[in-house]
Amino acid sequence: MTRTITTALLALTLSTPALAFEAQSPDLADGKVANDFVFSGFGCTGGNQSPAITWKDAPEGTKSFAIMVHDPDAPTGGAGWWHWVVYNIPAAVSSLERGAGSEGGKLPEGAMQNATDFGAPGWGGPCPPEGDKAHQYNFTVYALGVEKLEVPEGARASLVGFMVNGNAIGKATFSASYGR
């Protein structure tokens, strides 16, 4: 009888799926980027605030997080455009507040922002060319198996992305669109 119960419990444990790592933004719940988050420059007149981002059910073994926001539709010859690169977010953190990546914003202690394709660290909101179709902005939260990424000073977003992906043990992505 004990063996039957143990076998049944083991089967139940093995068949119970792990919770899926999820990310979202209450500021982008309708899948559209509002003017508060649009870049201020290049002909755009937005508020250039980073949206709030939350995540849950990170994989076991997560030691830190990174967030990367990318526009694959940008007319750059295939490279897309990096809008936000944040890393070394402590494992105990599960959200960033609205404006955290903007000038004067507050990131968790130890978190770092890397230069984006705008040439400076911090959030750089959407600003696609006028008349283009709406661009898709992919927000990805990476669960990392290391506490800290050792990023060389002056590293490009692509190098940070390479290091993030090399240490990722999970990722959660959501998208929002914007056009003008």
Protein Blocks (a to p, Z undefined) as FASTA:
>chain_A
ZZmmmmmmmmmmmmmccdddddddfklmnopacfklpcceehiacekiacddddehiaeh
iabdcdddddfkbcghonapafbdcehiafkbcbdcehklmghiacdehiacdddfkopa
cjddddddehiacddddddddddfbfbdcddehiafklmmmmmmmmcgbdcdddddddZZ
